[in-house]
Amino acid sequence: MPSSNSRRPLAVGVQLPEVEREVRWPELRQMAHLAEAVGFDSVWVGDHLLYRPESGPPTGPWEAWSLLAAIAAVTDRVQIGPLVAATSFHSPAMLAKKAATVDEISGGRLIVGLGAGWNRIEYDAFGFAYDRRASRFEEAFTIIRSLLREGRVDFAGEFYDATDCELVPPPRPGGPPLMVGSMGERMLQITMPHVDMWNGWFQWYGNRVDGLSSLLSKVDAACEQAGRDPAEVVRTVAVLVAPLEPEGRPTHGEQGGRVDPVTGPPGQIAETLAGFAGVGIGHLQLVLDPITVETIELCGEVLTALDA
């Protein structure tokens, strides 16, 4: 998706707090307002339910789709989306209904990020099936994609049924853009024929531009296998950034080990971020350490430097 700022080499968003600490709605609302005010192009929320670290108390964010609806109602310009929504947490048709509703509230600013999930703790605690996640995702993705893009689906599968299902009121023509967050070969095979965007988490590529080559090659190969021009799929990546002294963001087993954040004065951070555009990235989601009102405000200087 294009940046709302035509001078910027790529769109830049920010993820609101997820595992870092417990944050209440008034602060989340303030962060969303501020992110829009300082020039971010998008605001993202994690779709998780429960983490139980080896030490310390359990953590988790607020429910993603409810939070997205609230953010949609209190912002005017930024794109919004889950980073990324686990299709396992809802019936696929209901997830499509939620997405169409949030997109309507936002005035067409939703990006529907989807994935198969990975954190077994929350699956077991909330009663969701953990096995055969890619196969379950494939059926769910068919239902969600069909409903958002065509407004209806008639599907009977091994895991999910959506019999003569339709979205009324209908979603916007063509539906909101679809994004997949995965590096799995099968997941890429399932999604690359259809998605508008792909997302990579910062731990997958070491949080450095020069670590992206193999991941982007996998996306290219999956597009070509599907008969698509790889340029049709917008590449997006999450980047861990510490505009202040980092506190050490907890990872809770997030598909990779600890990485060093991007640090430095605003101009230096902007220069690093601009390097992602040079390898074909079109949209960044900044994961800030720490994630506070102050660090979001500081990132305004980074965005100004990036625009220069």
C-alpha positions in Angstrom: 0.0 0.0 0.0 1.4 3.4 -0.8 2.6 5.8 1.9 0.3 8.7 2.8 3.4 10.9 2.4 4.5 11.0 -1.2 8.1 12.1 -0.3 8.7 9.1 1.8 10.6 6.1 0.2 8.3 3.6 2.1 5.4 3.6 4.4 6.2 3.4 8.1 3.8 2.2 10.8 4.1 1.4 14.5 2.9 -1.5 16.6 1.1 -0.7 19.8 2.1 -2.5 23.1 1.7 -6.3 23.1 4.0 -8.2 25.5 5.9 -5.3 27.0 3.6 -4.3 29.8 -0.1 -3.9 30.7 -1.5 -0.9 28.9 -5.0 0.5 29.4 -7.3 1.9 26.7 -6.7 5.6 27.5 -3.0 5.2 26.9 -3.5 3.1 23.7 -5.9 5.8 22.4 -3.3 8.5 23.2 -0.6 6.5 21.3 -2.8 6.0 18.3 -3.6 9.7 18.2 0.0 10.6 18.5 1.2 8.1 15.9 -1.2 9.8 13.4 -0.1 13.3 14.5 3.6 12.7 14.1 3.3 11.2 10.6 3.1 7.5 10.9 1.3 5.8 8.0 -0.2 2.9 9.9 -0.9 1.5 13.4 -0.8 -2.2 14.2 -1.9 -4.5 17.0 -0.7 -8.0 17.9 -3.4 -10.7 17.8 -2.4 -12.9 20.8 -4.3 -14.0 23.9 -1.8 -15.3 26.5 1.9 -15.6 27.1 3.4 -17.5 30.1 7.1 -16.6 30.3 9.5 -18.9 32.2 9.8 -16.2 34.8 7.4 -13.5 35.8 3.7 -13.2 35.5 1.6 -14.0 32.4 1.1 -11.3 29.8 -1.1 -10.6 26.8 -2.7 -7.8 24.8 -6.3 -6.8 24.6 -8.4 -8.6 22.0 -7.2 -7.5 18.6 -10.4 -6.9 16.6 -12.2 -5.0 19.4 -9.1 -2.8 19.7 -8.9 -2.3 16.0 -12.5 -1.1 15.9 -11.8 1.4 18.7 -8.7 2.7 16.9 -10.6 3.0 13.7 -13.1 5.2 15.4 -10.6 7.6 17.0 -8.2 8.0 14.0 -8.8 9.6 10.6 -5.8 8.9 8.3 -3.6 6.0 9.3 -4.0 2.5 8.0 -4.7 -0.1 10.7 -4.3 -3.8 10.9 -3.5 -6.9 13.0 0.1 -8.0 12.9 -1.1 -10.7 12.2 -4.5 -12.2 13.0 -4.5 -15.9 13.8 -7.2 -17.5 11.7 -7.5 -20.2 14.4 -9.0 -17.8 17.0 -12.4 -17.3 15.2 -14.6 -19.2 12.7 -13.3 -17.9 9.3 -16.7 -16.5 8.3 -16.9 -14.6 11.6 -13.4 -13.2 11.2 -14.3 -12.0 7.7 -17.4 -10.3 9.2 -15.3 -8.6 11.9 -12.8 -7.4 9.3 -15.5 -6.0 7.0 -17.0 -4.2 10.0 -13.7 -2.7 11.1 -12.9 -1.7 7.6 -16.3 0.1 7.4 -15.6 1.9 10.7 -12.2 3.0 9.5 -13.5 4.3 6.1 -11.5 1.7 4.2 -8.2 1.9 6.1 -7.9 -1.8 7.2 -5.1 -4.1 6.1 -6.1 -7.7 6.9 -3.0 -9.4 8.1 -3.4 -13.2 8.5 -1.3 -16.1 9.8 -1.7 -19.6 11.1 -0.5 -18.8 14.7 2.3 -20.5 16.6 2.0 -19.9 20.4 0.6 -23.2 21.8 0.0 -21.9 25.3 -2.8 -19.7 24.1 -4.3 -22.4 21.9 -4.5 -24.8 24.8 -5.8 -22.2 27.3 -8.5 -20.9 25.1 -9.5 -24.3 23.6 -8.4 -23.9 20.0 -7.0 -26.9 18.0 -3.2 -26.6 17.5 -2.6 -29.5 15.1 -2.5 -29.2 11.3 -2.4 -25.4 11.4 -1.4 -24.9 7.8 -4.2 -27.1 6.6 -6.7 -25.4 8.8 -5.4 -22.0 7.6 -5.8 -23.0 4.0 -9.5 -23.6 4.4 -10.0 -20.5 6.6 -8.1 -18.4 4.1 -10.4 -19.6 1.3 -13.5 -18.6 3.2 -12.1 -15.3 4.4 -10.7 -14.3 1.0 -13.9 -15.2 -0.8 -16.2 -13.3 1.6 -14.1 -10.2 1.7 -13.5 -10.0 -2.1 -16.7 -11.5 -3.5 -19.1 -11.0 -0.6 -20.2 -14.6 -0.4 -18.9 -18.2 -0.3 -20.3 -21.7 -0.3 -17.7 -24.0 1.2 -17.5 -27.4 2.9 -14.2 -28.5 4.2 -12.5 -30.9 6.6 -12.2 -28.2 9.3 -14.6 -25.4 8.4 -18.0 -25.1 6.7 -19.6 -21.9 5.4 -22.8 -22.9 3.7 -24.3 -20.3 1.4 -22.6 -17.6 3.5 -22.6 -13.9 2.6 -21.6 -10.6 4.1 -24.5 -8.2 4.4 -23.9 -5.3 4.3 -21.3 -6.1 1.7 -17.6 -5.2 2.1 -16.1 -2.5 -0.1 -15.6 -3.5 -3.7 -12.6 -5.9 -3.9 -12.4 -5.9 -0.1 -9.6 -4.7 2.1 -6.0 -5.7 1.1 -4.9 -9.1 2.4 -1.5 -9.6 3.9 0.2 -12.9 5.1 2.7 -13.1 7.9 4.7 -16.3 7.4 8.0 -17.7 6.2 6.8 -21.2 5.8 7.0 -22.7 2.3 3.5 -24.2 2.4 2.0 -21.0 3.8 3.6 -19.1 1.0 2.3 -21.6 -1.6 -1.2 -21.2 -0.2 -1.2 -17.4 0.0 1.0 -16.0 -2.8 -1.5 -16.6 -5.5 -3.9 -14.2 -3.7 -2.4 -11.8 -1.2 -1.6 -8.1 -1.8 1.1 -8.0 0.9 3.6 -10.2 2.7 5.1 -9.5 6.2 8.2 -10.7 7.9 8.9 -10.5 11.7 12.2 -8.9 12.8 13.6 -12.0 14.4 13.2 -14.0 11.1 15.9 -11.9 9.4 18.0 -10.7 12.3 16.6 -7.1 12.2 19.1 -6.1 9.5 18.6 -5.2 5.9 21.3 -7.6 4.8 19.5 -10.5 6.5 16.5 -10.3 4.2 17.8 -11.8 1.0 16.9 -15.4 1.6 13.4 -14.5 2.9 12.6 -12.3 -0.1 13.9 -15.0 -2.5 11.4 -17.4 -0.9 8.6 -14.9 -1.5 9.7 -14.4 -5.1 9.9 -18.1 -5.8 6.4 -18.6 -4.4 5.0 -15.8 -6.5 6.6 -17.2 -9.6 5.4 -20.7 -8.8 1.9 -19.2 -8.6 2.3 -17.5 -12.0 2.4 -14.0 -10.5 4.9 -11.2 -11.0 6.7 -10.9 -7.6 6.4 -7.1 -7.9 2.6 -7.5 -7.4 3.1 -8.4 -3.7 4.1 -5.5 -1.4 6.9 -6.6 0.9 6.5 -5.4 4.6 8.7 -6.1 7.6 8.6 -5.4 11.3 11.7 -3.7 12.6 12.8 -3.5 16.2 13.8 0.1 17.0 15.1 1.7 20.2 15.1 5.5 19.9 16.0 5.6 23.6 18.0 3.2 25.7 16.3 -0.1 25.1 14.7 -1.9 28.0 15.0 -5.3 26.4 11.6 -6.2 24.9 10.4 -9.7 26.1 10.2 -12.2 23.2 8.3 -15.1 24.9 9.5 -17.5 22.3 8.5 -15.4 19.3 9.9 -17.6 16.5 13.5 -16.6 17.0 16.0 -15.4 19.5 16.9 -11.9 20.6 18.3 -9.4 18.1 19.9 -6.0 18.4 17.5 -3.1 17.8 18.1 -0.3 15.4 19.4 2.6 17.5 21.0 6.0 17.2 19.9 9.6 16.7 16.9 10.2 14.5 18.9 10.8 11.3 20.8 7.6 11.7 17.7 5.5 12.4 16.1 7.1 9.3 19.0 6.2 7.2 18.8 2.6 8.3 15.1 2.5 7.7 15.6 4.0 4.2 17.9 1.1 3.4 14.9 -1.3 3.5 13.4 0.5 0.5 16.6 -0.3 -1.4 15.9 -4.0 -1.2 12.2 -3.7 -2.2 10.4 -3.3 1.1 7.3 -1.1 0.7 6.1 -0.8 4.3 7.7 -1.1 7.8 6.1 -1.7 11.1 8.2 -0.3 13.9 8.3 -2.3 17.1 9.6 0.2 19.7 11.6 -0.7 22.7 10.4 0.8 25.0 6.9 1.4 23.5 5.7 4.6 25.2 4.1 7.9 24.3 7.6 9.4 24.5 9.2 7.0 22.0 6.3 7.4 19.5 6.8 11.2 19.7 10.6 10.8 19.2 9.9 8.8 16.1 8.3 11.9 14.6 11.9 13.2 14.2 12.8 9.9 12.5 10.0 10.3 10.1 10.9 13.9 9.4 14.5 12.9 8.6 13.2 10.1 6.4 11.1 12.6 4.4 14.0 15.0 3.9 
